[in-house]
Amino acid sequence: MLFMADHPDTADPADICLILRAHGEQRWLISEVVPIVRQLEQRELIAEDQIGAALAYLEVLWLDACQRACETDAAHAQLDRRSADGDRVLYEKARRYHAAVRRLRIAVGRRVSALTGMPGPAGTHHRTGS
């Protein structure tokens, strides 16, 4: 890449990849999954004959959310393999962002599970600190 060759001090791409994945997962959870969860939790917002369809839609959204979580966690693992060889500040920010998104994922996962009985993404039953 010409950009990387011209700027050797540019942050490690693993940092950026994790930040972008975490941001994408966070936006998906907040903009797509949480609104449906809220509507289902407040049953008066959904017509009785539409609850089954809303639950099915939530299940599909949650399957997509689980895939996004796996991709985010893979980016986190890639960053961990490289440790903090690059920009230490960006490395730490990427790790903290991942931890925050993981906490959000777990919280939303509990709500989805209560509504559908579906399990959360792999790894959500572990500690939330990394």
Backbone as CSV, one residue per row, in Angstrom:
resi,resn,N_x,N_y,N_z,CA_x,CA_y,CA_z,C_x,C_y,C_z
1,MET,0.832,-1.180,0.000,0.000,0.000,0.000,0.874,1.238,0.000
2,LEU,0.580,2.126,-0.893,1.351,3.355,-0.996,1.223,4.180,0.276
3,PHE,0.016,4.271,0.828,-0.221,5.063,2.034,0.642,4.570,3.184
4,MET,0.672,3.276,3.393,1.447,2.720,4.496,2.944,2.940,4.267
5,ALA,3.411,2.839,3.024,4.822,3.032,2.732,5.233,4.486,2.948
6,ASP,4.330,5.406,2.644,4.629,6.819,2.806,4.583,7.267,4.261
7,HIS,3.890,6.545,5.100,3.703,6.912,6.499,4.015,5.712,7.388
8,PRO,5.290,5.418,7.609,5.648,4.219,8.377,5.160,4.247,9.822
9,ASP,4.818,5.421,10.372,4.356,5.491,11.752,2.847,5.316,11.870
10,THR,2.182,5.032,10.752,0.743,4.840,10.768,0.407,3.653,11.669
11,ALA,-0.691,3.763,12.369,-1.097,2.718,13.309,-1.238,1.366,12.613
12,ASP,-1.031,0.325,13.383,-1.175,-1.038,12.911,-2.588,-1.238,12.396
13,PRO,-2.753,-1.849,11.234,-4.094,-2.076,10.707,-4.981,-2.915,11.633
14,ALA,-4.410,-3.748,12.480,-5.218,-4.540,13.411,-5.975,-3.636,14.381
15,ASP,-5.365,-2.524,14.777,-6.031,-1.550,15.642,-7.266,-0.981,14.943
16,ILE,-7.035,-0.517,13.737,-8.100,0.103,12.956,-9.194,-0.911,12.647
17,CYS,-8.797,-2.118,12.287,-9.779,-3.161,11.974,-10.691,-3.425,13.173
18,LEU,-10.110,-3.540,14.351,-10.925,-3.791,15.541,-11.853,-2.618,15.826
19,ILE,-11.354,-1.421,15.710,-12.203,-0.247,15.953,-13.374,-0.221,14.972
20,LEU,-13.107,-0.484,13.703,-14.178,-0.476,12.703,-15.183,-1.605,12.935
21,ARG,-14.691,-2.785,13.254,-15.598,-3.913,13.533,-16.459,-3.629,14.766
22,ALA,-15.823,-3.136,15.819,-16.568,-2.838,17.049,-17.611,-1.752,16.786
23,HIS,-17.226,-0.747,16.031,-18.173,0.328,15.716,-19.353,-0.211,14.904
24,GLY,-19.064,-1.030,13.916,-20.133,-1.621,13.108,-21.065,-2.493,13.935
25,GLU,-20.492,-3.292,14.829,-21.323,-4.143,15.687,-22.178,-3.293,16.616
26,GLN,-21.569,-2.274,17.211,-22.323,-1.396,18.111,-23.489,-0.738,17.382
27,ARG,-23.239,-0.197,16.204,-24.305,0.464,15.437,-25.410,-0.521,15.080
28,TRP,-25.046,-1.753,14.712,-26.038,-2.775,14.355,-26.922,-3.085,15.568
29,LEU,-26.305,-3.289,16.699,-27.077,-3.600,17.902,-28.025,-2.453,18.261
30,ILE,-27.507,-1.233,18.254,-28.303,-0.079,18.681,-29.383,0.293,17.671
31,SER,-29.061,0.218,16.392,-30.024,0.696,15.395,-30.970,-0.378,14.888
32,GLU,-30.563,-1.642,14.924,-31.407,-2.699,14.369,-32.032,-3.612,15.427
33,VAL,-31.234,-4.064,16.375,-31.710,-5.068,17.327,-32.480,-4.429,18.483
34,VAL,-31.913,-3.420,19.107,-32.529,-2.827,20.303,-33.935,-2.283,20.039
35,PRO,-34.204,-1.610,18.918,-35.576,-1.131,18.706,-36.619,-2.260,18.671
36,ILE,-36.281,-3.384,18.064,-37.217,-4.519,18.025,-37.378,-5.113,19.419
37,VAL,-36.275,-5.219,20.154,-36.339,-5.728,21.529,-37.268,-4.843,22.362
38,ARG,-37.105,-3.534,22.251,-37.956,-2.607,23.021,-39.426,-2.782,22.665
39,GLN,-39.717,-2.895,21.381,-41.111,-3.065,20.967,-41.699,-4.355,21.523
40,LEU,-40.911,-5.421,21.493,-41.405,-6.690,22.014,-41.540,-6.669,23.531
41,GLU,-40.653,-5.958,24.207,-40.756,-5.852,25.661,-41.967,-5.021,26.073
42,GLN,-42.325,-4.071,25.257,-43.508,-3.246,25.506,-44.598,-3.709,24.549
43,ARG,-45.195,-4.807,24.847,-46.133,-5.490,23.945,-47.233,-4.591,23.389
44,GLU,-47.547,-3.519,24.078,-48.612,-2.650,23.581,-48.205,-1.909,22.307
45,LEU,-46.917,-1.900,21.972,-46.453,-1.237,20.758,-46.608,-2.112,19.516
46,ILE,-46.908,-3.385,19.700,-47.054,-4.329,18.583,-48.431,-4.966,18.660
47,ALA,-49.092,-5.011,17.520,-50.398,-5.685,17.458,-50.210,-7.162,17.808
48,GLU,-51.161,-7.709,18.505,-51.076,-9.097,18.975,-50.788,-10.071,17.827
49,ASP,-51.395,-9.839,16.681,-51.191,-10.756,15.554,-49.835,-10.559,14.870
50,GLN,-49.068,-9.558,15.288,-47.753,-9.297,14.706,-46.595,-9.744,15.606
51,ILE,-46.904,-10.211,16.799,-45.844,-10.591,17.741,-45.009,-11.754,17.207
52,GLY,-45.648,-12.740,16.643,-44.908,-13.879,16.086,-43.941,-13.454,14.988
53,ALA,-44.394,-12.573,14.115,-43.531,-12.073,13.038,-42.383,-11.241,13.608
54,ALA,-42.675,-10.435,14.619,-41.633,-9.614,15.240,-40.584,-10.496,15.921
55,LEU,-41.022,-11.565,16.569,-40.072,-12.488,17.207,-39.211,-13.191,16.162
56,ALA,-39.827,-13.605,15.054,-39.060,-14.249,13.979,-38.038,-13.280,13.394
57,TYR,-38.452,-12.033,13.217,-37.533,-11.011,12.700,-36.386,-10.778,13.684
58,LEU,-36.689,-10.741,14.966,-35.651,-10.575,15.985,-34.669,-11.742,15.941
59,GLU,-35.160,-12.943,15.746,-34.273,-14.101,15.665,-33.300,-13.970,14.496
60,VAL,-33.790,-13.505,13.357,-32.922,-13.306,12.192,-31.893,-12.215,12.479
61,LEU,-32.362,-11.112,13.062,-31.437,-10.034,13.421,-30.377,-10.529,14.394
62,TRP,-30.792,-11.359,15.339,-29.851,-11.839,16.345,-28.824,-12.791,15.736
63,LEU,-29.232,-13.599,14.777,-28.262,-14.457,14.093,-27.203,-13.602,13.391
64,ASP,-27.648,-12.526,12.768,-26.705,-11.601,12.129,-25.818,-10.937,13.186
65,ALA,-26.402,-10.559,14.306,-25.624,-9.943,15.387,-24.556,-10.910,15.905
66,CYS,-24.890,-12.180,16.003,-23.917,-13.182,16.459,-22.761,-13.306,15.470
67,GLN,-23.071,-13.240,14.179,-22.014,-13.292,13.168,-21.110,-12.068,13.283
68,ARG,-21.712,-10.911,13.473,-20.927,-9.688,13.642,-20.048,-9.771,14.894
69,ALA,-20.586,-10.356,15.951,-19.811,-10.515,17.185,-18.597,-11.408,16.947
70,CYS,-18.781,-12.478,16.202,-17.656,-13.367,15.887,-16.581,-12.624,15.100
71,GLU,-17.002,-11.790,14.151,-16.047,-11.027,13.352,-15.306,-10.005,14.220
72,THR,-16.035,-9.367,15.122,-15.396,-8.402,16.024,-14.397,-9.109,16.933
73,ASP,-14.795,-10.253,17.476,-13.897,-10.997,18.359,-12.677,-11.528,17.609
74,ALA,-12.840,-11.875,16.338,-11.697,-12.311,15.531,-10.720,-11.143,15.331
75,ALA,-11.261,-9.950,15.119,-10.398,-8.764,14.991,-9.677,-8.490,16.307
76,HIS,-10.370,-8.722,17.417,-9.744,-8.558,18.737,-8.614,-9.564,18.928
77,ALA,-8.849,-10.799,18.527,-7.812,-11.832,18.644,-6.608,-11.480,17.771
78,GLN,-6.866,-10.942,16.589,-5.773,-10.527,15.700,-4.945,-9.429,16.368
79,LEU,-5.620,-8.478,16.991,-4.915,-7.402,17.693,-4.090,-7.970,18.843
80,ASP,-4.664,-8.901,19.592,-3.927,-9.501,20.711,-2.684,-10.244,20.242
81,ARG,-2.776,-10.893,19.081,-1.606,-11.608,18.551,-0.466,-10.646,18.217
82,ARG,-0.826,-9.436,17.846,0.201,-8.457,17.483,0.648,-7.644,18.693
83,SER,-0.055,-7.769,19.782,0.167,-6.999,21.021,0.248,-5.515,20.715
84,ALA,1.023,-4.804,21.454,1.081,-3.340,21.310,2.353,-2.905,20.600
85,ASP,2.703,-3.574,19.523,3.915,-3.222,18.790,3.798,-1.870,18.097
86,GLY,2.599,-1.478,17.752,2.386,-0.224,17.041,2.083,0.914,17.995
87,ASP,1.103,1.674,17.653,0.676,2.839,18.428,-0.017,2.358,19.704
88,ARG,0.625,2.545,20.836,0.100,2.046,22.119,-1.236,2.689,22.485
89,VAL,-1.394,3.973,22.195,-2.638,4.675,22.521,-3.791,4.100,21.719
90,LEU,-3.595,3.924,20.418,-4.657,3.373,19.581,-4.956,1.928,19.955
91,TYR,-3.918,1.187,20.289,-4.082,-0.196,20.740,-5.003,-0.257,21.964
92,GLU,-4.740,0.589,22.944,-5.559,0.601,24.167,-6.985,1.069,23.876
93,LYS,-7.129,2.071,23.017,-8.474,2.543,22.665,-9.268,1.441,21.975
94,ALA,-8.620,0.707,21.086,-9.297,-0.391,20.386,-9.748,-1.460,21.382
95,ARG,-8.895,-1.790,22.331,-9.253,-2.803,23.340,-10.411,-2.325,24.223
96,ARG,-10.382,-1.057,24.624,-11.475,-0.525,25.460,-12.785,-0.467,24.679
97,TYR,-12.706,-0.094,23.423,-13.919,-0.042,22.593,-14.510,-1.447,22.450
98,HIS,-13.651,-2.424,22.237,-14.125,-3.800,22.134,-14.803,-4.228,23.437
99,ALA,-14.202,-3.889,24.561,-14.787,-4.256,25.859,-16.158,-3.607,26.039
100,ALA,-16.289,-2.359,25.635,-17.582,-1.667,25.761,-18.629,-2.301,24.856
101,VAL,-18.250,-2.630,23.639,-19.200,-3.256,22.716,-19.562,-4.648,23.206
102,ARG,-18.611,-5.329,23.784,-18.898,-6.664,24.322,-19.901,-6.583,25.478
103,ARG,-19.754,-5.580,26.339,-20.733,-5.394,27.423,-22.123,-5.112,26.852
104,LEU,-22.180,-4.270,25.829,-23.456,-3.993,25.166,-24.034,-5.272,24.575
105,ARG,-23.195,-6.050,23.920,-23.621,-7.314,23.313,-24.218,-8.249,24.353
106,ILE,-23.588,-8.334,25.490,-24.073,-9.216,26.560,-25.417,-8.714,27.088
107,ALA,-25.528,-7.423,27.308,-26.782,-6.859,27.825,-27.930,-7.073,26.836
108,VAL,-27.673,-6.810,25.573,-28.708,-7.011,24.559,-29.010,-8.501,24.426
109,GLY,-27.969,-9.320,24.492,-28.153,-10.768,24.393,-29.052,-11.331,25.475
110,ARG,-28.933,-10.803,26.672,-29.812,-11.253,27.762,-31.270,-10.915,27.446
111,ARG,-31.484,-9.738,26.913,-32.851,-9.317,26.581,-33.415,-10.151,25.433
112,VAL,-32.584,-10.409,24.426,-33.020,-11.236,23.296,-33.328,-12.648,23.777
113,SER,-32.466,-13.179,24.617,-32.669,-14.528,25.143,-33.957,-14.624,25.948
114,ALA,-34.251,-13.604,26.736,-35.489,-13.606,27.521,-36.718,-13.614,26.619
115,LEU,-36.617,-12.981,25.463,-37.759,-12.919,24.544,-37.872,-14.150,23.651
116,THR,-36.720,-14.691,23.227,-36.737,-15.752,22.215,-36.233,-17.094,22.706
117,GLY,-35.454,-17.082,23.786,-34.815,-18.311,24.241,-33.533,-18.616,23.490
118,MET,-33.145,-17.742,22.550,-31.914,-17.951,21.784,-30.703,-17.602,22.649
119,PRO,-29.625,-18.362,22.504,-28.403,-18.029,23.250,-27.721,-16.813,22.628
120,GLY,-26.831,-16.226,23.408,-26.054,-15.094,22.910,-24.905,-15.559,22.048
121,PRO,-24.141,-14.605,21.510,-22.967,-14.971,20.717,-21.973,-15.774,21.536
122,ALA,-21.182,-16.578,20.879,-20.146,-17.352,21.562,-19.259,-16.416,22.355
123,GLY,-18.939,-16.823,23.554,-18.025,-16.038,24.366,-18.691,-14.989,25.237
124,THR,-20.005,-14.862,25.195,-20.644,-13.826,25.984,-20.859,-14.256,27.429
125,HIS,-20.551,-15.490,27.731,-20.725,-15.949,29.112,-19.448,-15.810,29.921
126,HIS,-18.406,-15.264,29.288,-17.139,-15.057,29.973,-17.106,-13.664,30.562
127,ARG,-16.013,-13.356,31.203,-15.881,-12.023,31.768,-15.927,-10.989,30.662
128,THR,-16.321,-9.768,30.993,-16.524,-8.736,29.997,-15.377,-7.756,29.915
129,GLY,-14.291,-7.987,30.579,-13.237,-6.996,30.668,-12.324,-6.871,29.482
130,SER,-12.346,-7.764,28.500,-11.390,-7.604,27.397,-11.986,-7.682,26.051
